[in-house]
Amino acid sequence: MVSTILEKMILYFNDDIRRISHALKVYGFSKAIAGSEALSEDLNVIVELAAVLHDIGIKEAERKYHSSAGKYQELEGPPIAAEILSTAGVEPAIRERVCYLIGNHHSYDKIEGLDFQILVEADFIVNIAEEGLSSQVAENIREKYFKTAAGSRIVENLFGL
């Protein structure tokens, strides 16, 4: 199922290799962090699907609002994700949670649940690298937002903390 959603995400972003690469990196780091946690099979699927589709609303946000701001991604992403997940036959409970995560993944005050935590940590890891943030900023983000041991270890290793 995740492979099907990966392909649909790639086709949706078409030739936007930067967005495709970002999603694939967040997916990879999500899997790395989730692998160190005792997740149920359903929770693991939710983490993977949310990681693949977390920024799926960015194209529509840019079209409608001329902005890729997180609040617009959160607004536009869930309906697009719901359609992709529905056409792939993802069960409603999983689809609903994935869409919730997509619709809130920039709202750090709403983090609840290990699936949400893992998604946020993976996205931060990739964003720190892609934006070339300093090790001090990475350390501040780790201290403020990271809760999993694996996510913290990855940040420390990648950014020399």
Contact map, one row per residue, 1 for C-alpha under 8 A:
11111000000000000000000000000000000000000000000000000000000000000000000000000000000000010100000000000000000000000000000000000000000000000000000000000000000000000
11111100000000000000000000000000000000000000100110000000000000000000000000000000000000000000000000000000000000000000000000000000000000000000000000000000000000000
11111110000000000000000000000000000000000000000000000000000000000000000000000000000000000000000000000000000000000000000000000000000000000000000000000000000000000
11111111000000000000000000000000000000000000000000000000000000000000000000000000000000010000000000000000000000000000000000000000000000000000000000000000000000000
11111111100000000000000000000000000000000000000010010000000000000000000000000000000110010000000000000000000000000000000000000000000000000000000000000000000000000
01111111110000000000000000000000000000000000000000010000000000000000000000000000000000000000000000000000000000000000000000000000000000000000000000000000000000000
00111111111000000000000000000000000000000000000000000000000000000000000000000000000000000000000000000000000000000000000000000000000000000000000000000000000000000
00011111111100000000000000000000000000000000000000000000000000000000000000000000000100000000000000000000000000000000000000000000000000000000000000000000000000000
00001111111110000001000000000000000000000000000000011001000000000000000000000000000000000000000000000000000000000000000000000000000000000000000000000000000000000
00000111111111000001000000000000000000000000000000000000000000000000000000000000000000000000000000000000000000000000000000000000000000000000000000000000000000000
00000011111111000000000000000000000000000000000000000000000000000000000000000000000000000000000000000000000000000000000000000000000000000000000000000000000000000
00000001111111000000000000000000000000000000000000000000000000000000000000000000000000000000000000000000000000000000000000000000000000000000000000000000000000000
00000000111111111011000000000000000000000000000000000000001000000000000000000000000000000000000000000000000000000000000000000000000000000000000000000000000000000
00000000011111111000000000000000000000000000000000000000000000000000000000000000000000000000000000000000000000000000000000000000000000000000000000000000000000000
00000000000011111000000000000000000000000000000000000000000000000000000000000000000000000000000000000000000000000000000000000000000000000000000000000000000000000
00000000000011111111000000000000000000000000000000000000000000000000000000000000000000000000000000000000000000000000000000000000000000000000000000000000000000000
00000000000011111111100000000000000000000000000000000000000000000000000000000000000000000000000000000000000000000000000000000000000000000000000000000000000000000
00000000000000011111110000000000000000000000000000000000000000000000000000000000000000000000000000000000000000000000000000000000000000000000000000000000000000000
00000000000010011111111000000000000000000000000000000000000000000000000000000000000000000000000000000000000000000000000000000000000000000000000000000000000000000
00000000110010011111111100000000000000000000000000000000000000000000000000000000000000000000000000000000000000000000000000000000000000000000000000000000000000000
00000000000000001111111110000000000000000000000000000000000000000000000000000000000000000000000000000000000000000000000000000000000000000000000000000000000000000
00000000000000000111111111000000000000000000000000000000000000000000000000000000000000000000000000000000000000000000000000000100000000000000000000000000000000000
00000000000000000011111111100000000000000000000000111110000000000000000000000000000000000000000000000000000000000000000000000000000000000000000000000000000000000
00000000000000000001111111110000000000000000000000010000000000000000000000000000000000000000000000000000000000000000000000000000000000000000000000000000000000000
00000000000000000000111111111000000000000000000000000000000000000000000000000000000000000000000000000000000000000000000000000100000000000000000000000000000000000
00000000000000000000011111111100000000000000000000110000000000000000000000000000000000000000000000000000000000000000001001101100000000000000000000000000000000000
00000000000000000000001111111110000000000000000100110000000000000000000000000000000000000000000000000000000000000000000001000000000000000000000000000000000000000
00000000000000000000000111111111000000000000000000000000000000000000000000000000000000000000000000000000000000000000000000000000000000000000000000000000000000000
00000000000000000000000011111111100000000000000000000000000000000000000000000000000000000000000000000000000000000000000001001000000000000000000000000000000000000
00000000000000000000000001111111110000000000001100100000000000000000000000000000000000000000000000000000000000000000011011000000000000000000000000000000000000000
00000000000000000000000000111111111000000000001100000000000000000000000000000000000000000000000000000000000000000000000000000000000000000000000000000000000000000
00000000000000000000000000011111111100000000000000000000000000000000000000000000000000000000000000000000000000000000000000000000000000000000000000000100000000000
00000000000000000000000000001111111110000000000000000000000000000000000000000000000000000000000000000000000000000000010001000000000000000000000000010110000000000
00000000000000000000000000000111111111100001001000000000000000000000000000000000000000000000000000000000000000000000010000000000000000000000000000000000000000000
00000000000000000000000000000011111111000000000000000000000000000000000000000000000000000000000000000000000000000000000000000000000000000000000000000000000000000
00000000000000000000000000000001111111000000000000000000000000000000000000000000000000000000000000000000000000000000000000000000000000000000000000000100000000000
00000000000000000000000000000000111111100000000000000000000000000000000000000000000000000000000000000000000000000000000000000000000000000000000000000000000000000
00000000000000000000000000000000011111110000000000000000000000000000000000000000000000000000000000000000000000000000000000000000000000000000000000000000000000000
00000000000000000000000000000000010011111111000000000000000000000000000000000000000000000000000000000000000000000000000000000000000000000000000000000000000000000
00000000000000000000000000000000000001111111000000000000000000000000000000000000000000000000000000000000000000000000000000000000000000000000000000000000000000000
00000000000000000000000000000000000000111111100000000000000000000000000000000000000000000000000000000000000000000000000000000000000000000000000000000000000000000
00000000000000000000000000000000000000111111110000000000000000000000000000000000000000000000010000000000000000000000000000000000000000000000000000000000000000000
00000000000000000000000000000000000000111111111000000000000000000000000000000000000000000000000000000000000000000010000000000000000000000000000000000000000000000
00000000000000000000000000000000010000111111111100000000000000000000000000000000000000000000000000000000000000000010000000000000000000000000000000000000000000000
01000000000000000000000000000000000000001111111110000000000000000000000000000000000000000000000000000000000000000000000000000000000000000000000000000000000000000
00000000000000000000000000000000000000000111111111000000000000000000000000000000000000000000010011000000000000000010000000000000000000000000000000000000000000000
00000000000000000000000000000110010000000011111111100000000000000000000000000000000000000000000001000000000000000011011000000000000000000000000000000000000000000
01000000000000000000000000100110000000000001111111110000000000000000000000000000000000000000000000000000000000000000000000000000000000000000000000000000000000000
01001000000000000000000000000000000000000000111111111000000000000000000000000000000000000000000001000000000000000000000000000000000000000000000000000000000000000
00000000000000000000000000000000000000000000011111111100000000000000000000000000000000000000000001101100000000000000001000000000000000000000000000000000000000000
00000000000000000000001001100100000000000000001111111100000000000000000000000000000000000000000000000000000000000000001000000000000000000000000000000000000000000
00001100100000000000001101100000000000000000000111111110000000000000000000000000000000000000000000000000000000000000000000000000000000000000000000000000000000000
00000000100000000000001000000000000000000000000011111111000000000000000000000000100000000000000000000100000000000000000000000000000000000000000000000000000000000
00000000000000000000001000000000000000000000000001111111100000000000000000001000000000000000000000001100100000000000000000000000000000000000000000000000000000000
00000000000000000000001000000000000000000000000000011111110000000000000010001000000000000000000000000100000000000000000000000000000000000000000000000000000000000
00000000100000000000000000000000000000000000000000001111111000000000000010001001100000000000000000000000000000000000000000000000000000000000000000000000000000000
00000000000000000000000000000000000000000000000000000111111110000000000111111101000000000000000000000000000000000000000000000000000000000000000000000000000000000
00000000000000000000000000000000000000000000000000000011111111000001000110011000000000000000000000000000000000000000000000000000000000000000000000000000000000000
00000000000010000000000000000000000000000000000000000001111111100001000000000000000000000000000000000000000000000000000000000000000000000000000000000000000000000
00000000000000000000000000000000000000000000000000000000111111110000000010010000000000000000000000000000000000000000000000000000000000000000000000000000000000000
00000000000000000000000000000000000000000000000000000000111111111111100110010000000000000000000000000000000000000000000000000000000000000000000000000000000000000
00000000000000000000000000000000000000000000000000000000011111111111000000000000000000000000000000000000000000000000000000000000000000000000000000000000000000000
00000000000000000000000000000000000000000000000000000000001111111110000000000000000000000000000000000000000000000000000000000000000000000000000000000000000000000
00000000000000000000000000000000000000000000000000000000000111111110000000000000000000000000000000000000000000000000000000000000000000000000000000000000000000000
00000000000000000000000000000000000000000000000000000000000011111110000100000000000000000000000000000000000000000000000000000000000000000000000000000000000000000
00000000000000000000000000000000000000000000000000000000000011111111000000000000000000000000000000000000000000000000000000000000000000000000000000000000000000000
00000000000000000000000000000000000000000000000000000000000011111111100100000000000000000000000000000000000000000000000000000000000000000000000000000000000000000
00000000000000000000000000000000000000000000000000000000011011000111110110000000000000000000000000000000000000000000000000000000000000000000000000000000000000000
00000000000000000000000000000000000000000000000000000000000010000011111110000000000000000000000000000000000000000000000000000000000000000000000000000000000000000
00000000000000000000000000000000000000000000000000000000000000000001111111000000000000000000000000000000010000000000000000000000000000000000000000000000000000000
00000000000000000000000000000000000000000000000000000000000000000000111111100000000000000000000000000000010000000000000000000000000000000000000000000000000000000
00000000000000000000000000000000000000000000000000000000110010001011111111110000000000000000000000000000000000000000000000000000000000000000000000000000000000000
00000000000000000000000000000000000000000000000000000011110110000001111111111000000000000000000000000010000000000000000000000000000000000000000000000000000000000
00000000000000000000000000000000000000000000000000000000100000000000011111111100000000000000000000000111110000000000000000000000000000000000000000000000000000000
00000000000000000000000000000000000000000000000000000000100000000000001111111100000000000000000000000010000000000000000000000000000000000000000000000000000000000
00000000000000000000000000000000000000000000000000000000110110000000000111111111000000000000000000000010000000000000000000000000000000000000000000000000000000000
00000000000000000000000000000000000000000000000000000111110000000000000011111111100000000000000000100110000000000000000000000000000000000000000000000000000000000
00000000000000000000000000000000000000000000000000000000100000000000000001111111110000000000000000110110000000000000000000000000000000000000000000000000000000000
00000000000000000000000000000000000000000000000000000000000000000000000000011111111000000000000000100000000000000000000000000000000000000000000000000000000000000
00000000000000000000000000000000000000000000000000000001100000000000000000011111111100000000000000000000000000000000000000000000000000000000000000000000000000000
00000000000000000000000000000000000000000000000000001001000000000000000000001111111110000000000000100000000000000000000000000000000000000000000000000000000000000
00000000000000000000000000000000000000000000000000000000000000000000000000000111111111000000001100100000000000000000000000000000000000000000000000000000000000000
00000000000000000000000000000000000000000000000000000000000000000000000000000011111111100000000000000000000000000000000000000000000000000000000000000000000000000
00001001000000000000000000000000000000000000000000000000000000000000000000000001111111110000000000000000000000000000000000000000000000000000000000000000000000000
00001000000000000000000000000000000000000000000000000000000000000000000000000000111111111100001000000000000000000000000000000000000000000000000000000000000000000
00000000000000000000000000000000000000000000000000000000000000000000000000000000011111111111001000000000000000000000000000000000000000000000000000000000000000000
00000000000000000000000000000000000000000000000000000000000000000000000000000000001111111100000000000000000000000000000000000000000000000000000000000000000000000
10011000000000000000000000000000000000000000000000000000000000000000000000000000000111111100000000000000000000000000000000000000000000000000000000000000000000000
00000000000000000000000000000000000000000000000000000000000000000000000000000000000011111110000000000000000000000000000000000000000000000000000000000000000000000
10000000000000000000000000000000000000000000000000000000000000000000000000000000000011111111011000000000000000000000000000000000000000000000000000000000000000000
00000000000000000000000000000000000000000000000000000000000000000000000000000000000001001111111000000000000000000000000000000000000000000000000000000000000000000
00000000000000000000000000000000000000000000000000000000000000000000000000000000000001000111111100000000000000000000000000000000000000000000000000000000000000000
00000000000000000000000000000000000000000000000000000000000000000000000000000000000000000011111110000000000000000000000000000000000000000000000000000000000000000
00000000000000000000000000000000000000000100010000000000000000000000000000000000000000000111111111000000000000000000000000000000000000000000000000000000000000000
00000000000000000000000000000000000000000000000000000000000000000000000000000000010011000111111111100000000000000000000000000000000000000000000000000000000000000
00000000000000000000000000000000000000000000000000000000000000000000000000000000010000000001111111110000000000000000000000000000000000000000000000000000000000000
00000000000000000000000000000000000000000000010000000000000000000000000000000000000000000000111111111000000000000000000000000000000000000000000000000000000000000
00000000000000000000000000000000000000000000011011000000000000000000000000000000000000000000011111111100000000000000000000000000000000000000000000000000000000000
00000000000000000000000000000000000000000000000001000000000000000000000000001110110000000000001111111110000000000000000000000000000000000000000000000000000000000
00000000000000000000000000000000000000000000000000000000000000000000000000000100000000000000000111111111000000000000000000000000000000000000000000000000000000000
00000000000000000000000000000000000000000000000001000100000000000000000000000000000000000000000011111111100000000001000000000000000000000000000000000000000000000
00000000000000000000000000000000000000000000000001001110000000000000000001001100000000000000000001111111100000000000000000000000000000000000000000000000000000000
00000000000000000000000000000000000000000000000000000000000000000000000011111100000000000000000000111111100000000000000000000000000000000000000000000000000000000
00000000000000000000000000000000000000000000000000000000000000000000000001000000000000000000000000011111111101000000000000000000000000000000000000000000000000000
00000000000000000000000000000000000000000000000000000100000000000000000001000000000000000000000000001111111100000001001100000000000000000000000000000000000000000
00000000000000000000000000000000000000000000000000000000000000000000011001000000000000000000000000000001111100000000000100000000000000000000000000000000000000000
00000000000000000000000000000000000000000000000000000000000000000000000000000000000000000000000000000001111111100000000000000000000000000000000000000000000000000
00000000000000000000000000000000000000000000000000000000000000000000000000000000000000000000000000000001111111100000000100000000000000000000000010000000000000000
00000000000000000000000000000000000000000000000000000000000000000000000000000000000000000000000000000000001111100000000000000000000000000000000000000000000000000
00000000000000000000000000000000000000000000000000000000000000000000000000000000000000000000000000000001001111110000000000000000000000000000000000000000000000000
00000000000000000000000000000000000000000000000000000000000000000000000000000000000000000000000000000000001111111001100000000000000000000000000000000000000000000
00000000000000000000000000000000000000000000000000000000000000000000000000000000000000000000000000000000000001111101100000000000000000000000000000000000000000000
00000000000000000000000000000000000000000000000000000000000000000000000000000000000000000000000000000000000000111111100000000000000000000000000000000000000000000
00000000000000000000000000000000000000000000000000000000000000000000000000000000000000000000000000000000000000011111110000000000000000000000000000000000000000000
00000000000000000000000000000000000000000011011000000000000000000000000000000000000000000000000000000000000000001111111000000000000000000000000000000000000000000
00000000000000000000000000000000000000000000001000000000000000000000000000000000000000000000000000001000100000111111111100000000000000000000000000000000000000000
00000000000000000000000000000000000000000000000000000000000000000000000000000000000000000000000000000000000000111111111110000000000000000000000001110000000000000
00000000000000000000000000000100110000000000001000000000000000000000000000000000000000000000000000000000000000000111111111000000000000000000000000010010000000000
00000000000000000000000001000100000000000000001001100000000000000000000000000000000000000000000000000000100000000011111111100000000000000000000000000000000000000
00000000000000000000000000000000000000000000000000000000000000000000000000000000000000000000000000000000110100000001111111110000000000000000000000000000000000000
00000000000000000000000000000100000000000000000000000000000000000000000000000000000000000000000000000000000000000000111111111000000000000000000011000010000000000
00000000000000000000000001101100100000000000000000000000000000000000000000000000000000000000000000000000000000000000011111111100000000000000000000000010000000000
00000000000000000000000001000000000000000000000000000000000000000000000000000000000000000000000000000000000000000000001111111110000000000000000000000000000000000
00000000000000000000000000000000000000000000000000000000000000000000000000000000000000000000000000000000000000000000000111111111000000000000100000000000000000000
00000000000000000000000001001000000000000000000000000000000000000000000000000000000000000000000000000000000000000000000011111111100000000000000000000000001000000
00000000000000000000010011000000000000000000000000000000000000000000000000000000000000000000000000000000000000000000000001111111110000000000000000000000000000000
00000000000000000000000000000000000000000000000000000000000000000000000000000000000000000000000000000000000000000000000000111111111000000000000000000000000000000
00000000000000000000000000000000000000000000000000000000000000000000000000000000000000000000000000000000000000000000000000011111111110000100000000000000000000000
00000000000000000000000000000000000000000000000000000000000000000000000000000000000000000000000000000000000000000000000000001111111110000000000000000000000000000
00000000000000000000000000000000000000000000000000000000000000000000000000000000000000000000000000000000000000000000000000000111111100000000000000000000000000000
00000000000000000000000000000000000000000000000000000000000000000000000000000000000000000000000000000000000000000000000000000011111110000000000000000000000000000
00000000000000000000000000000000000000000000000000000000000000000000000000000000000000000000000000000000000000000000000000000001111111000000000000000000000000000
00000000000000000000000000000000000000000000000000000000000000000000000000000000000000000000000000000000000000000000000000000001101111101100000000000000000000000
00000000000000000000000000000000000000000000000000000000000000000000000000000000000000000000000000000000000000000000000000000000000111111100000000000000000000000
00000000000000000000000000000000000000000000000000000000000000000000000000000000000000000000000000000000000000000000000000000000000011111110000000000000000000111
00000000000000000000000000000000000000000000000000000000000000000000000000000000000000000000000000000000000000000000000000000000000001111111000000000000000000000
00000000000000000000000000000000000000000000000000000000000000000000000000000000000000000000000000000000000000000000000000000000000011111111100000000000000000000
00000000000000000000000000000000000000000000000000000000000000000000000000000000000000000000000000000000000000000000000000000001000011111111110000000000001000100
00000000000000000000000000000000000000000000000000000000000000000000000000000000000000000000000000000000000000000000000000000000000000111111111000000000000100001
00000000000000000000000000000000000000000000000000000000000000000000000000000000000000000000000000000000000000000000000000000000000000011111111100000000000000000
00000000000000000000000000000000000000000000000000000000000000000000000000000000000000000000000000000000000000000000000000010000000000001111111111000000000000000
00000000000000000000000000000000000000000000000000000000000000000000000000000000000000000000000000000000000000000000000000000000000000000111111111000001001000000
00000000000000000000000000000000000000000000000000000000000000000000000000000000000000000000000000000000000000000000000000000000000000000011111111000000000000000
00000000000000000000000000000000000000000000000000000000000000000000000000000000000000000000000000000000000000000000000000000000000000000001111111000000000000000
00000000000000000000000000000000000000000000000000000000000000000000000000000000000000000000000000000000000100000000000010000000000000000000111111100000000000000
00000000000000000000000000000000000000000000000000000000000000000000000000000000000000000000000000000000000000000000100010000000000000000000111111110011000000000
00000000000000000000000000000000000000000000000000000000000000000000000000000000000000000000000000000000000000000000100000000000000000000000000011111011000000000
00000000000000000000000000000000100000000000000000000000000000000000000000000000000000000000000000000000000000000000110000000000000000000000000001111111000000000
00000000000000000000000000000000000000000000000000000000000000000000000000000000000000000000000000000000000000000000000000000000000000000000000000111111100000000
00000000000000000000000000000001100100000000000000000000000000000000000000000000000000000000000000000000000000000000000000000000000000000000000000011111110000000
00000000000000000000000000000000100000000000000000000000000000000000000000000000000000000000000000000000000000000000010011000000000000000000000001111111111000000
00000000000000000000000000000000000000000000000000000000000000000000000000000000000000000000000000000000000000000000000000000000000000000000010001111111111100000
00000000000000000000000000000000000000000000000000000000000000000000000000000000000000000000000000000000000000000000000000000000000000000000000000001111111110000
00000000000000000000000000000000000000000000000000000000000000000000000000000000000000000000000000000000000000000000000000000000000000000000000000000111111111000
00000000000000000000000000000000000000000000000000000000000000000000000000000000000000000000000000000000000000000000000000001000000000000100010000000011111111111
00000000000000000000000000000000000000000000000000000000000000000000000000000000000000000000000000000000000000000000000000000000000000000010000000000001111111111
00000000000000000000000000000000000000000000000000000000000000000000000000000000000000000000000000000000000000000000000000000000000000000000000000000000111111111
00000000000000000000000000000000000000000000000000000000000000000000000000000000000000000000000000000000000000000000000000000000000000000000000000000000011111110
00000000000000000000000000000000000000000000000000000000000000000000000000000000000000000000000000000000000000000000000000000000000000100100000000000000001111111
00000000000000000000000000000000000000000000000000000000000000000000000000000000000000000000000000000000000000000000000000000000000000100000000000000000001111111
00000000000000000000000000000000000000000000000000000000000000000000000000000000000000000000000000000000000000000000000000000000000000100010000000000000001110111
